[in-house]
Amino acid sequence: MYIIENANILKDTVLSTCSLLINEDRITAIQTRFKRYQLIKMNAEPYIMTPSYVLLSSKIPFQGTFLDLKSYLVQHFLLKGCTTLFTYATISYENELTKKLQEMQTALISCPIDFIIGVKIPIRLITPSFIRSCKKLKIPAIFVELQSLDELENIPWGWIREAMFPFNSPFIPLISTTQKKEAKTTMSKWNDIMVKEKIPALYEGIEENQPLPIPILNKIGLYPHKCSLMNGSELSYNLYEKGREIKNVDEASLFHYHSDRLVVTVHKGKVVRTGNRVLFKPGNGEHVKVRTPSYFSL
């Protein structure tokens, strides 16, 4: 056990200073300070601490060489302070669900960071039997390609809602059009149906290669077990050098505009990046199995 003291933890836009009691790869207690503990202490005062990030990416080069995959994961994830990769398998027919998921897991077997796998489907696959299969396999997210919205009107939503319960993996919209007006109309119709039918869903798409915010992390069941610095959560965090220009800053701004100040990334208690040096350990990541989406009430 050891103590991280004077940690300046940034949550959204609020910076608070506290000390963390660490046992192996877990935070076991958080207090203003630990006076009575005679343990090794790490002073984090010169830094701003944030939870490590989860990023969505559908363009991982699985078909390339190991060096291609390594380069992609280092540049797009590890050097950006991300320790959990979110991706999805594309499913065209119900009977290929298990096979496609296994293929994705195999492709990520050498991944140095944790990963979570959803599925991408056409609207026609929103059927009670397919949703039950997803529930059985504990799929954390179902991305739906929104092309023919007329199909949404004909889905037996009552049966779908029943098939989802109690796992309630959320539907996430994927809009292919680049026309803003058309995309806005499509999203509006999607939201109307999801709200009316009381279906667990996101009401906007997820941007790729951007840190997932807490409400989305909660919907897919990662928060607060991951991506949080709370009592009981895993010890995965980033340390940014403090400076005048980043005194009043939020997590998103740190990620987008101050990546040059990111000096340390820790994944489950182990350092995976110091400065520009990445400790790439193939197979160090694990397939994260979500227990219950939207478990934590925000």
FENRA-V439547 format. One record per residue. N is the residue number from 1. RES is the residue in one letter. OMEGA is omega as a letter, one per 40 degrees, with the letter a starting at -180 (NA if undefined). NEAR is the number of other C-alpha atoms within 8 Angstrom. D_CENTER is the distance of its C-alpha to the mean C-alpha in whole Angstrom. Layout:
n = {N N}
res = {RES RES}
omega = {OMEGA OMEGA}
near = {NEAR NEAR}
d_center = {D_CENTER D_CENTER}
This chain:
n = {1 2 3 4 5 6 7 8 9 10 11 12 13 14 15 16 17 18 19 20 21 22 23 24 25 26 27 28 29 30 31 32 33 34 35 36 37 38 39 40 41 42 43 44 45 46 47 48 49 50 51 52 53 54 55 56 57 58 59 60 61 62 63 64 65 66 67 68 69 70 71 72 73 74 75 76 77 78 79 80 81 82 83 84 85 86 87 88 89 90 91 92 93 94 95 96 97 98 99 100 101 102 103 104 105 106 107 108 109 110 111 112 113 114 115 116 117 118 119 120 121 122 123 124 125 126 127 128 129 130 131 132 133 134 135 136 137 138 139 140 141 142 143 144 145 146 147 148 149 150 151 152 153 154 155 156 157 158 159 160 161 162 163 164 165 166 167 168 169 170 171 172 173 174 175 176 177 178 179 180 181 182 183 184 185 186 187 188 189 190 191 192 193 194 195 196 197 198 199 200 201 202 203 204 205 206 207 208 209 210 211 212 213 214 215 216 217 218 219 220 221 222 223 224 225 226 227 228 229 230 231 232 233 234 235 236 237 238 239 240 241 242 243 244 245 246 247 248 249 250 251 252 253 254 255 256 257 258 259 260 261 262 263 264 265 266 267 268 269 270 271 272 273 274 275 276 277 278 279 280 281 282 283 284 285 286 287 288 289 290 291 292 293 294 295 296 297 298}
res = {M Y I I E N A N I L K D T V L S T C S L L I N E D R I T A I Q T R F K R Y Q L I K M N A E P Y I M T P S Y V L L S S K I P F Q G T F L D L K S Y L V Q H F L L K G C T T L F T Y A T I S Y E N E L T K K L Q E M Q T A L I S C P I D F I I G V K I P I R L I T P S F I R S C K K L K I P A I F V E L Q S L D E L E N I P W G W I R E A M F P F N S P F I P L I S T T Q K K E A K T T M S K W N D I M V K E K I P A L Y E G I E E N Q P L P I P I L N K I G L Y P H K C S L M N G S E L S Y N L Y E K G R E I K N V D E A S L F H Y H S D R L V V T V H K G K V V R T G N R V L F K P G N G E H V K V R T P S Y F S L}
omega = {i a i a a i i a i i a a a i i a a i a i a i a a a i a i i i i i i a a a i a i a i a a a a a i a i i i a i i i i i a i a a a a i i i i a i a a a i a a a a i i i a i i i i i i i i a i a a a i a a a a i i i i i i a a a i a a i i i i a i i i a i a a i i i i a i i i i i i i a a i a a i i a i a i i a i i a a a a i a i i i i i a a a e a i i a i i a i a a a i i a a i i i i i a i i i a i a a i a a i a i a i a i a i i i i i i i i a a i i i a a i i a e a i i i i a i i a i a i a i i i i i i a a i i a a i a a i i a a a a a i i i a a i i i a i a i i i i a i a a i a a a i a i i i a i a i a i i a a a a NA}
near = {8 10 12 13 13 11 16 13 11 13 9 7 9 7 8 8 9 13 14 13 12 14 9 6 10 12 16 11 9 11 8 7 8 7 4 4 5 4 7 7 8 8 9 11 9 7 11 14 12 12 10 14 11 12 14 14 10 7 4 7 8 7 4 7 7 6 6 9 12 8 8 11 9 11 9 9 13 14 11 10 12 12 13 11 14 12 11 9 11 8 12 8 7 8 5 9 9 7 7 11 10 8 8 10 9 7 8 8 8 9 13 10 12 13 14 12 14 13 12 12 12 11 11 6 10 10 10 9 7 10 12 10 8 9 12 7 6 11 13 13 12 13 12 12 12 12 6 7 10 6 9 9 6 6 8 7 8 7 8 12 10 7 10 12 7 4 9 10 15 14 12 14 14 9 10 7 7 5 6 7 6 8 11 8 8 11 11 8 9 11 9 8 9 11 8 6 8 7 10 9 8 10 9 7 9 7 6 8 8 7 10 11 6 7 7 9 11 14 12 13 13 12 11 10 9 9 13 10 12 8 8 9 13 13 13 15 14 14 12 11 10 10 6 5 5 8 7 6 8 11 11 8 9 11 10 7 6 9 9 5 8 14 13 12 16 14 13 9 11 7 10 12 14 10 8 7 6 11 7 7 7 8 10 10 12 9 9 7 6 11 6 8 15 9 8 7 4 3}
d_center = {28 28 27 25 27 27 23 23 19 18 16 16 19 21 22 23 25 25 25 23 25 23 24 23 19 19 19 22 24 23 27 29 30 31 35 36 34 36 33 32 30 28 28 25 27 27 24 21 18 14 11 10 7 3 6 7 10 13 16 15 19 20 23 24 25 24 24 23 19 20 20 18 15 17 17 14 12 14 16 14 12 9 9 6 7 6 9 12 16 18 21 24 26 25 27 25 22 22 23 21 18 20 21 17 17 20 19 16 18 19 15 15 12 10 8 8 10 11 15 16 20 23 24 27 24 24 26 27 27 24 22 23 23 19 19 21 19 16 14 11 11 14 14 18 20 22 26 28 28 31 29 27 30 32 29 30 27 29 29 25 24 26 25 21 22 21 18 17 14 14 15 14 16 17 20 22 25 25 27 26 29 28 24 25 27 25 22 25 26 23 22 26 26 22 24 27 26 24 21 18 16 14 17 16 14 11 12 11 10 10 7 6 8 9 11 8 6 9 10 8 9 7 9 11 11 8 8 11 15 17 19 18 15 14 15 13 14 15 19 20 24 25 28 30 28 24 26 25 21 18 15 14 18 17 15 17 20 21 19 22 22 19 21 19 16 16 14 15 18 19 19 18 19 22 23 23 23 21 21 20 20 20 19 17 14 14 12 10 12 11 15 15 12 13 15 15 17 16}
